[in-house]
Amino acid sequence: MALREKTNGLGSGVVAERAVMVRALRALPAAHREILDETLFRRRSVNEAAAALGVPVETVKVRVYHALRALRIALDTPRP
């Protein structure tokens, strides 16, 4: 998954928010990034993601839950 910071004409607030999101995503374990890539960024259904990853549908659901939870925690944690 390529997480690049693009600033094409975006306001500084949007750029800052994007930078925070990119850092939070990069801080996640590889398995969490992989499942979010399949389901959110590639917009695959749970069934499609399961087929692409070769895992059961329930595994995808559990991984998405834990990945989103970890991302929320990372985004809610104040940074110096």
Secondary structure, 3 states (H helix, E strand, C coil): CCCCCCCCCCCHHHHHHHHHHHHHHHHCCHHHHHHHHHHHHCCCCHHHHHHHHCCCHHHHHHHHHHHHHHHHHHHHCCCC
